[in-house]
Amino acid sequence: MRQIIVKDKYLYENDTPFFWLGDTAWQLFDKLTDDEIRLYLKNRKSLGFNVIQAVLVLNKEKNYSDMFFWSRVSATVDYANKLGLYMALFPIWGNAVKQGLLNINNVKKYADFLTSFFKQENIIWILGGDIRGDFDYELFDTFGKELKKKDKDRLVSFHPFGRTGSYLWFNDCEWLDFNIFQSGHRRYDQLDFISEDESSMDDATFGESSYKYVIKNFSYDIKKPCLDGEPSYEGVVQGLHNPSEPYWEARHVRRYAYFDVFEGACGHTYGNNAIIQFYNVGQNGNYGVRESWSDALHSPGGAQMQYLKELMESVDYVNGCAHPEYVLNQKIRCDRVSVFAGKDFILCYTYTGDAFTLCLSNYTEVKLSGYWMNPENNSKSYIGDFKCVDNVTFKPVRRNELSNDWILILIKE
């Protein structure tokens, strides 16, 4: 039996550490044919993704009483299972909750249907869907409790509104297995809020410093695993709503991923603007979408996420933790150097490629081999061995003016 469980601050598939590498496919079941779904899932499997986030009930405009729809979902879950993929299913999107489609009077019935109908072992339940947990705390808390009562072996979490985390409302709830935060799609300077429910957001000023959500998550007495369930999408307008703004590109989505994971997140979810809405050229699209979803399958940022997963799986990451203090000339925001280290390895991510000085005083008894890793193509270049040296300055070569992020790997071999 395949089963994901929680141990301390990480996820395990049975007894093996499980690094969550998710892809965002919100409208998978509403937009794609069966053949297109199989194409999409095979592509994501080939790129190292192991979790697919998709929504079941999007809004009240569609009739979800048709069992043909639910049979298609079940067949998709079966096919994903054959590929070794987990399906992180959102029972209902936040807007549909606001429309009253799910309420305290029918939530137990819906939970009973879901747990009775879906028996597959590769399902993870994600409540919420771009909504604050305090919009209707009783509803979400009841939903989580019912899912866990009827199906205790499946993971349950909550996907929150932008620039918030599920830890704000549900961290002490037994039904919540791990926390999800949404670092969102805005730059540091885009702090003007566009709707009433954004005006009182917690953690909104974290901006592009997505690692701060991980720090916030582990500041609670109950420390649960966490991950970024919605960072900036590749190919989306910065800030979402103004098409004259620049776009988030591959280098940006890499930064979010490495910032989060090197701070101790149990994985990461990637998103692409064309894929989240399964856009085809000629249709009405959102957020400045510029290409079809079938072309976006091959976007560079999406293909590069597997390098992070492979890197983490190459070390004993479940026994590692963040050590930003190892950098003696530590900076802030995008200039920050993220450090994740264990007893026989140190991983450092620099987005800017500027020189940084690393304290190695905790590794004087270990000889560490050093490499620069290019996160664009996963190439690694040996730079020497290091031992019995307190402070060492590292500076990678410059690739180009726009994209110059690097990973320093120091590892016992």
Secondary structure as UniProt FT lines:
FT   STRAND          4..7
FT   TURN            8..9
FT   STRAND          10..13
FT   TURN            14..15
FT   STRAND          16..17
FT   STRAND          20..24
FT   TURN            26..27
FT   HELIX           28..31
FT   HELIX           34..46
FT   TURN            47..48
FT   STRAND          51..57
FT   TURN            60..61
FT   TURN            64..65
FT   HELIX           67..83
FT   STRAND          86..92
FT   HELIX           94..98
FT   TURN            99..100
FT   TURN            104..106
FT   HELIX           107..117
FT   TURN            121..122
FT   STRAND          123..131
FT   HELIX           133..135
FT   HELIX           137..150
FT   TURN            152..153
FT   STRAND          156..160
FT   TURN            162..163
FT   STRAND          164..165
FT   HELIX           167..170
FT   TURN            171..172
FT   TURN            174..175
FT   STRAND          179..182
FT   TURN            188..189
FT   HELIX           196..198
FT   TURN            199..200
FT   TURN            202..203
FT   HELIX           204..206
FT   TURN            207..208
FT   HELIX           211..217
FT   TURN            218..219
FT   STRAND          226..228
FT   TURN            238..239
FT   TURN            243..244
FT   HELIX           250..261
FT   TURN            262..264
FT   STRAND          267..270
FT   HELIX           273..276
FT   TURN            277..278
FT   TURN            281..282
FT   TURN            287..288
FT   HELIX           293..296
FT   TURN            297..298
FT   HELIX           300..313
FT   TURN            314..316
FT   HELIX           317..319
FT   STRAND          321..322
FT   HELIX           324..326
FT   TURN            328..329
FT   HELIX           333..335
FT   STRAND          337..342
FT   TURN            343..344
FT   STRAND          345..350
FT   STRAND          356..359
FT   HELIX           361..363
FT   TURN            364..365
FT   STRAND          368..373
FT   TURN            375..377
FT   STRAND          380..386
FT   STRAND          391..394
FT   STRAND          406..411
//
